[in-house]
Amino acid sequence: MFGSSFKVHRLSSSLKDAIKQLQELKKYKSEAAENVKKEISEHLNSKKIARAQIRAEHIIREDNLVEAMEMIEMYCDVLYKKTGLIQSKTDLDPALSEAVSTVIWASPHMETEVSELKTVASQLCLKYSKEYGSLCRSNKLGTVNEKVIQKLSTQAPPKYLVEKYLVDIAKQFHIEYNPADIMVDTSPRLEDFAFGSSVGSPKQDNPNCPYPQNKVSFPDAEEIIRALDSGSPRDAGIGLFPHLYESPGSSSLKSDNLDPSPTLDFGFKPDLWTDNQEAEIKNKQGGEDIDQLANRLKELKETLS
């Protein structure tokens, strides 16, 4: 697996230069964002709302890029301090798998801004093989940092976030701005949760793969909302986390924990109804239990928002 062209001193110097580039670029973009905010305030003051929205989208993308740079800088710093370990071990140390895979994944997304990342990724691929680099770029191993992927997404920012930026900028520059209809996003976002490694849908990992793999992933926000809208909270839990249940029709969790209703990492307890409880609910008069279920569903959505 050891690449004959791998040079540890080249990796070390490129990491050091990449860290310097990231620090300078973060400072430049943060200062530029303040100028754009002033420009947006002038558009708002002149009632040029469409122009202000376009510039707000630009700031959101720049803010996301700066946040991604902060995380990439952290990973580069870790790898820079561990170059001795990288050189001494033939195989990839599992403790470095997230840092290595995230830097390789981010390289094509950021090489225009941070040219040294391309060299860093190239040296890491020479060390751990081109096959590993390809797996990282497609995130087939599931070890790339999810937040970095989210922050470097090319999707347009949601309208509610654009309006939130405009409201905050208007307050900062003491401008009266009352949007007619601020679109509120009620779906949970990735950064709102502290995910644990034991919750999520298992990935299809390859037992013959020599590289560290992340065996779990968390369903995205739209998936959660769709599941809650399509049936009872219990059915939603089984649909989203089937591996936590004994079988598709069972309501008991696979766990040695005596507590039948453990709190999951995202902040609420699954509604573990027994078959008898479901039968009892179905035997009740229709109007009352429908209202109860609607209220329960509303509470769960509010918890996720």
Contacts in CASP RR format, 6 or more apart in sequence:
PFRMAT RR
TARGET T0000
AUTHOR 0000-0000-0000
METHOD contacts of the structure
MODEL  1
MFGSSFKVHRLSSSLKDAIKQLQELKKYKSEAAENVKKEISEHLNSKKIA
RAQIRAEHIIREDNLVEAMEMIEMYCDVLYKKTGLIQSKTDLDPALSEAV
STVIWASPHMETEVSELKTVASQLCLKYSKEYGSLCRSNKLGTVNEKVIQ
KLSTQAPPKYLVEKYLVDIAKQFHIEYNPADIMVDTSPRLEDFAFGSSVG
SPKQDNPNCPYPQNKVSFPDAEEIIRALDSGSPRDAGIGLFPHLYESPGS
SSLKSDNLDPSPTLDFGFKPDLWTDNQEAEIKNKQGGEDIDQLANRLKEL
KETLS
1 90 0 8 1.000
1 91 0 8 1.000
1 128 0 8 1.000
1 129 0 8 1.000
1 210 0 8 1.000
2 90 0 8 1.000
2 127 0 8 1.000
3 126 0 8 1.000
3 127 0 8 1.000
3 129 0 8 1.000
5 126 0 8 1.000
6 123 0 8 1.000
6 126 0 8 1.000
6 127 0 8 1.000
7 123 0 8 1.000
8 83 0 8 1.000
8 84 0 8 1.000
8 86 0 8 1.000
8 87 0 8 1.000
10 119 0 8 1.000
10 123 0 8 1.000
11 79 0 8 1.000
11 83 0 8 1.000
11 86 0 8 1.000
11 120 0 8 1.000
11 123 0 8 1.000
11 124 0 8 1.000
11 127 0 8 1.000
12 80 0 8 1.000
12 83 0 8 1.000
14 116 0 8 1.000
14 119 0 8 1.000
14 120 0 8 1.000
14 123 0 8 1.000
15 76 0 8 1.000
15 77 0 8 1.000
15 79 0 8 1.000
15 80 0 8 1.000
15 83 0 8 1.000
15 116 0 8 1.000
15 120 0 8 1.000
16 80 0 8 1.000
17 116 0 8 1.000
18 76 0 8 1.000
18 114 0 8 1.000
18 116 0 8 1.000
18 117 0 8 1.000
18 119 0 8 1.000
18 120 0 8 1.000
19 73 0 8 1.000
19 76 0 8 1.000
19 77 0 8 1.000
19 80 0 8 1.000
21 113 0 8 1.000
21 114 0 8 1.000
21 115 0 8 1.000
21 116 0 8 1.000
22 69 0 8 1.000
22 72 0 8 1.000
22 73 0 8 1.000
22 76 0 8 1.000
22 114 0 8 1.000
23 73 0 8 1.000
25 69 0 8 1.000
25 113 0 8 1.000
25 114 0 8 1.000
26 66 0 8 1.000
26 69 0 8 1.000
26 70 0 8 1.000
26 73 0 8 1.000
29 62 0 8 1.000
29 65 0 8 1.000
29 66 0 8 1.000
30 66 0 8 1.000
32 62 0 8 1.000
33 59 0 8 1.000
33 62 0 8 1.000
33 63 0 8 1.000
33 66 0 8 1.000
36 55 0 8 1.000
36 58 0 8 1.000
36 59 0 8 1.000
36 62 0 8 1.000
37 59 0 8 1.000
37 169 0 8 1.000
37 172 0 8 1.000
37 173 0 8 1.000
38 173 0 8 1.000
39 55 0 8 1.000
40 52 0 8 1.000
40 55 0 8 1.000
40 56 0 8 1.000
40 59 0 8 1.000
40 166 0 8 1.000
40 169 0 8 1.000
41 169 0 8 1.000
41 170 0 8 1.000
41 172 0 8 1.000
41 173 0 8 1.000
41 175 0 8 1.000
43 49 0 8 1.000
43 51 0 8 1.000
43 52 0 8 1.000
43 55 0 8 1.000
44 52 0 8 1.000
44 166 0 8 1.000
44 169 0 8 1.000
44 170 0 8 1.000
44 173 0 8 1.000
44 175 0 8 1.000
44 177 0 8 1.000
45 173 0 8 1.000
45 175 0 8 1.000
52 166 0 8 1.000
53 162 0 8 1.000
53 166 0 8 1.000
56 162 0 8 1.000
56 165 0 8 1.000
56 166 0 8 1.000
56 169 0 8 1.000
57 156 0 8 1.000
57 157 0 8 1.000
57 162 0 8 1.000
59 165 0 8 1.000
60 157 0 8 1.000
60 161 0 8 1.000
60 162 0 8 1.000
60 165 0 8 1.000
61 157 0 8 1.000
64 150 0 8 1.000
64 151 0 8 1.000
64 152 0 8 1.000
64 153 0 8 1.000
65 113 0 8 1.000
65 151 0 8 1.000
65 152 0 8 1.000
67 147 0 8 1.000
67 151 0 8 1.000
68 106 0 8 1.000
68 110 0 8 1.000
68 148 0 8 1.000
68 151 0 8 1.000
68 152 0 8 1.000
69 110 0 8 1.000
69 113 0 8 1.000
69 114 0 8 1.000
71 102 0 8 1.000
71 145 0 8 1.000
71 147 0 8 1.000
71 148 0 8 1.000
71 151 0 8 1.000
72 102 0 8 1.000
72 103 0 8 1.000
72 106 0 8 1.000
72 110 0 8 1.000
72 114 0 8 1.000
72 117 0 8 1.000
72 148 0 8 1.000
75 98 0 8 1.000
75 99 0 8 1.000
75 102 0 8 1.000
75 103 0 8 1.000
75 145 0 8 1.000
76 103 0 8 1.000
76 120 0 8 1.000
78 96 0 8 1.000
78 99 0 8 1.000
79 86 0 8 1.000
79 96 0 8 1.000
79 99 0 8 1.000
79 100 0 8 1.000
79 103 0 8 1.000
79 120 0 8 1.000
82 93 0 8 1.000
82 96 0 8 1.000
85 93 0 8 1.000
85 96 0 8 1.000
86 93 0 8 1.000
86 96 0 8 1.000
86 127 0 8 1.000
91 210 0 8 1.000
92 100 0 8 1.000
92 128 0 8 1.000
92 132 0 8 1.000
92 211 0 8 1.000
92 212 0 8 1.000
94 212 0 8 1.000
97 141 0 8 1.000
97 143 0 8 1.000
97 211 0 8 1.000
97 212 0 8 1.000
98 143 0 8 1.000
98 144 0 8 1.000
98 145 0 8 1.000
100 124 0 8 1.000
100 128 0 8 1.000
100 136 0 8 1.000
101 136 0 8 1.000
101 139 0 8 1.000
101 141 0 8 1.000
101 142 0 8 1.000
101 143 0 8 1.000
101 144 0 8 1.000
102 143 0 8 1.000
102 144 0 8 1.000
102 145 0 8 1.000
102 148 0 8 1.000
103 117 0 8 1.000
103 120 0 8 1.000
103 121 0 8 1.000
103 124 0 8 1.000
104 121 0 8 1.000
104 124 0 8 1.000
104 125 0 8 1.000
104 133 0 8 1.000
104 136 0 8 1.000
104 137 0 8 1.000
105 136 0 8 1.000
105 137 0 8 1.000
105 139 0 8 1.000
105 144 0 8 1.000
105 148 0 8 1.000
105 149 0 8 1.000
106 117 0 8 1.000
106 148 0 8 1.000
106 152 0 8 1.000
107 117 0 8 1.000
107 118 0 8 1.000
107 120 0 8 1.000
107 121 0 8 1.000
108 137 0 8 1.000
109 152 0 8 1.000
110 117 0 8 1.000
110 152 0 8 1.000
111 117 0 8 1.000
111 118 0 8 1.000
121 133 0 8 1.000
124 133 0 8 1.000
125 132 0 8 1.000
125 133 0 8 1.000
128 211 0 8 1.000
132 211 0 8 1.000
135 141 0 8 1.000
135 211 0 8 1.000
136 143 0 8 1.000
136 144 0 8 1.000
139 149 0 8 1.000
141 205 0 8 1.000
141 209 0 8 1.000
141 211 0 8 1.000
141 212 0 8 1.000
141 213 0 8 1.000
141 214 0 8 1.000
142 203 0 8 1.000
142 213 0 8 1.000
142 214 0 8 1.000
142 217 0 8 1.000
143 212 0 8 1.000
143 213 0 8 1.000
143 214 0 8 1.000
146 190 0 8 1.000
146 217 0 8 1.000
146 218 0 8 1.000
147 190 0 8 1.000
147 191 0 8 1.000
150 190 0 8 1.000
150 191 0 8 1.000
158 183 0 8 1.000
158 185 0 8 1.000
159 183 0 8 1.000
160 182 0 8 1.000
160 183 0 8 1.000
160 184 0 8 1.000
160 185 0 8 1.000
161 185 0 8 1.000
163 179 0 8 1.000
163 182 0 8 1.000
163 183 0 8 1.000
164 182 0 8 1.000
166 177 0 8 1.000
166 179 0 8 1.000
167 177 0 8 1.000
167 179 0 8 1.000
167 182 0 8 1.000
169 175 0 8 1.000
170 176 0 8 1.000
170 177 0 8 1.000
186 225 0 8 1.000
186 301 0 8 1.000
186 305 0 8 1.000
187 221 0 8 1.000
187 222 0 8 1.000
187 224 0 8 1.000
187 225 0 8 1.000
187 304 0 8 1.000
187 305 0 8 1.000
188 221 0 8 1.000
188 224 0 8 1.000
188 266 0 8 1.000
188 304 0 8 1.000
188 305 0 8 1.000
189 221 0 8 1.000
190 218 0 8 1.000
190 220 0 8 1.000
190 221 0 8 1.000
193 218 0 8 1.000
193 265 0 8 1.000
193 266 0 8 1.000
193 267 0 8 1.000
194 265 0 8 1.000
195 218 0 8 1.000
195 265 0 8 1.000
195 266 0 8 1.000
196 265 0 8 1.000
197 216 0 8 1.000
198 216 0 8 1.000
198 265 0 8 1.000
199 216 0 8 1.000
199 218 0 8 1.000
199 241 0 8 1.000
199 244 0 8 1.000
199 264 0 8 1.000
199 265 0 8 1.000
199 266 0 8 1.000
200 216 0 8 1.000
200 217 0 8 1.000
200 218 0 8 1.000
200 219 0 8 1.000
200 240 0 8 1.000
200 241 0 8 1.000
200 243 0 8 1.000
201 216 0 8 1.000
201 217 0 8 1.000
201 218 0 8 1.000
201 219 0 8 1.000
201 240 0 8 1.000
201 241 0 8 1.000
201 242 0 8 1.000
201 243 0 8 1.000
202 215 0 8 1.000
202 216 0 8 1.000
202 243 0 8 1.000
203 213 0 8 1.000
203 214 0 8 1.000
203 215 0 8 1.000
203 216 0 8 1.000
203 217 0 8 1.000
205 213 0 8 1.000
205 215 0 8 1.000
206 213 0 8 1.000
218 266 0 8 1.000
219 227 0 8 1.000
219 240 0 8 1.000
221 304 0 8 1.000
223 240 0 8 1.000
224 236 0 8 1.000
224 240 0 8 1.000
224 304 0 8 1.000
225 301 0 8 1.000
225 304 0 8 1.000
227 235 0 8 1.000
227 236 0 8 1.000
227 237 0 8 1.000
227 239 0 8 1.000
227 240 0 8 1.000
228 236 0 8 1.000
228 297 0 8 1.000
228 300 0 8 1.000
228 301 0 8 1.000
228 304 0 8 1.000
229 297 0 8 1.000
230 236 0 8 1.000
232 271 0 8 1.000
232 273 0 8 1.000
232 293 0 8 1.000
233 270 0 8 1.000
233 271 0 8 1.000
233 296 0 8 1.000
233 297 0 8 1.000
233 300 0 8 1.000
234 251 0 8 1.000
234 270 0 8 1.000
234 271 0 8 1.000
234 272 0 8 1.000
234 273 0 8 1.000
234 278 0 8 1.000
237 270 0 8 1.000
238 245 0 8 1.000
238 248 0 8 1.000
238 249 0 8 1.000
241 270 0 8 1.000
242 248 0 8 1.000
243 254 0 8 1.000
244 253 0 8 1.000
244 254 0 8 1.000
244 255 0 8 1.000
245 251 0 8 1.000
245 252 0 8 1.000
245 253 0 8 1.000
245 254 0 8 1.000
246 252 0 8 1.000
246 253 0 8 1.000
246 254 0 8 1.000
251 272 0 8 1.000
251 273 0 8 1.000
251 274 0 8 1.000
251 275 0 8 1.000
252 260 0 8 1.000
252 272 0 8 1.000
253 260 0 8 1.000
253 262 0 8 1.000
253 270 0 8 1.000
253 272 0 8 1.000
255 262 0 8 1.000
260 272 0 8 1.000
261 269 0 8 1.000
261 270 0 8 1.000
261 272 0 8 1.000
262 269 0 8 1.000
263 269 0 8 1.000
264 270 0 8 1.000
266 304 0 8 1.000
267 303 0 8 1.000
268 300 0 8 1.000
268 303 0 8 1.000
268 304 0 8 1.000
271 296 0 8 1.000
273 281 0 8 1.000
281 289 0 8 1.000
282 289 0 8 1.000
END
